[in-house]
Amino acid sequence: MNRKKEQVVITVLGANKPGILAGITRAIADSNVNVEDVSQKIMQDLFALMMMTDFSTANCSFEDFQSRMQAVSEQLRVKVFIQHEDVFRFQHRL
Amino acid sequence: MLFSLEEVIETISAVGVETFDIRTITCGINLMSCADSDVHKCAAKVYEKVVRVAHDVVPVARKLEKKYGIPIVNKRISVTPVSFLAGAFTEPTAVPIAEALDKAAKELGIDYVAGFSALIPKGITRGDQILLNSIADALCCTDRVCSSVNIGSSQAGINMDGVYRMAEIVKEAAERSRDKNGLACAKLVVFCNAVEDNPFIAGSFMGPGEAEAILNVGISGPGVVRAALQNSTHLNFGELSEVIKKISFKITRTGELVGREASRMLGIPFGIIDLSLAPTPAEGDSISDILELMGLEKTGCHGTTAALAMLNDAVKKGGIMAATYAGGLSGAFIPVTEDAGMCRAIEAGALNIQKLEAMTCVCSVGLDMVAIPGDTPVEVIAGIIADEAAIGMINHKTTACRLIPVPGMQAGDVVDFGGLLGKGPVMEVGRHSPALFVRRGGRIPAPVHSMKN
């Protein structure tokens, strides 16, 4: 069956330290959300990660996913933003 | 990757750092089907219809906040001007309608419900009279109901009987809410050239030319514009205008997205986006700060009207391309108590009510949230309203007065209305009397350029 993709952008910002990427991606995999693209940078010790994901395969609701990721972000002491890609598309693409 | 990390961070910091938000999703509801000669039966129908039509507005707004990561600060309802219904009432009061609207708003978690309104630019009907006589009571016995009255237009002139009556009502509403510093007046707007699709409070109402129900969106974002203008001292006016246009485009696009999606989820047609910069008392979320970043030592100094004109125009130019339907008031709001920067400019002696009036010639509305001494005579308030209406009538724009004569306070005292309404200084008003002028009665004829046919 062809699912309609539901693209969600996950952004992670925080102080750089080992294990952030591992912790975040493990939580994403646990929710069965598919990572399609990753971009990561260290900007003056600030860890900045952005992932384009397909949410259509998820095993939970969008709100539950946000809560799960919120819990993980608190453990890792980073900020996680989970937003539908449309908000970026509308602002940055004509 | 579809977006760069920089683009994503720009969007996130607009919300997190620069206080960008969708100020309001406003659901307009036509109440004509609720008509009844018995005001209590009419009120019951109004309550039922509002609760039915707007039932999902708050849950949908909450869902969208999560989906896009953009706060939607207020969820509001606007209704058909209640004076349209009041004409049929046997009992000459419209207060039960206000109570029904308030009850519905509270039940639904709606922040404000507006449209306890009358349109009297040319004359006053029985329904208008009933509504006008009910305003002070309605604003004092409800928490979330807002009222507005349109007393003039470029097409009809200015109904000076209406102006004087509204000045009396402003005084009455202030006195009746004396224990809250005249707070009832913060929910009352007097318009010239009122628009029918304004999503902003307190002047919102559902125009008679609209559909059965409609969804309008008001954006905000002075903080985002301010951030974009940091380090802009080297830019000339053309370049400055470009920066404002670009940022206005981006914030309006977000409003367009939220409006479209809310409309789809609610099954209510999307009306317009109001391309406004609406300040809040939060630090940095200020129109005054933007004007000062443009190079003014203090808002109110010479050059302020020009700076505001340019800002207002650039906001519209940037936003209009981002929106399928732009409407409402669209421009920069300059409320006083809601904008901490404006209050500082008054306290510094840079901004007075005369300069503020000049600024209203080029901003989106008018003398908004202006606290004045509690002992200001009705005639002076009528004079202020008439001046503001004249600016609107001659310039074919919306102007308005939301004046609060704070009981017991004098110029220079500080009044605190709380929350988004903010706090600020009571402004000095002129003390010479326009009494003979404002009491002449009748209507100021429409200007010559109203005759376009």
HADDOCK unambig.tbl for C-alpha pairs under 7 A between the chains (distance, minus, plus):
assign (segid A and resid 37 and name CA) (segid B and resid 1 and name CA) 6.34 0.50 0.50
assign (segid A and resid 50 and name CA) (segid B and resid 5 and name CA) 6.49 0.50 0.50
assign (segid A and resid 83 and name CA) (segid B and resid 67 and name CA) 5.53 0.50 0.50
assign (segid A and resid 83 and name CA) (segid B and resid 68 and name CA) 4.80 0.50 0.50
assign (segid A and resid 83 and name CA) (segid B and resid 69 and name CA) 5.70 0.50 0.50
assign (segid A and resid 84 and name CA) (segid B and resid 67 and name CA) 5.64 0.50 0.50
assign (segid A and resid 84 and name CA) (segid B and resid 68 and name CA) 5.46 0.50 0.50
assign (segid A and resid 87 and name CA) (segid B and resid 68 and name CA) 5.88 0.50 0.50
assign (segid A and resid 87 and name CA) (segid B and resid 254 and name CA) 6.39 0.50 0.50
assign (segid A and resid 88 and name CA) (segid B and resid 8 and name CA) 6.77 0.50 0.50
assign (segid A and resid 90 and name CA) (segid B and resid 253 and name CA) 5.65 0.50 0.50
assign (segid A and resid 90 and name CA) (segid B and resid 254 and name CA) 6.40 0.50 0.50
assign (segid A and resid 90 and name CA) (segid B and resid 257 and name CA) 6.92 0.50 0.50
assign (segid A and resid 91 and name CA) (segid B and resid 250 and name CA) 4.77 0.50 0.50
assign (segid A and resid 91 and name CA) (segid B and resid 253 and name CA) 5.80 0.50 0.50
assign (segid A and resid 91 and name CA) (segid B and resid 254 and name CA) 6.43 0.50 0.50
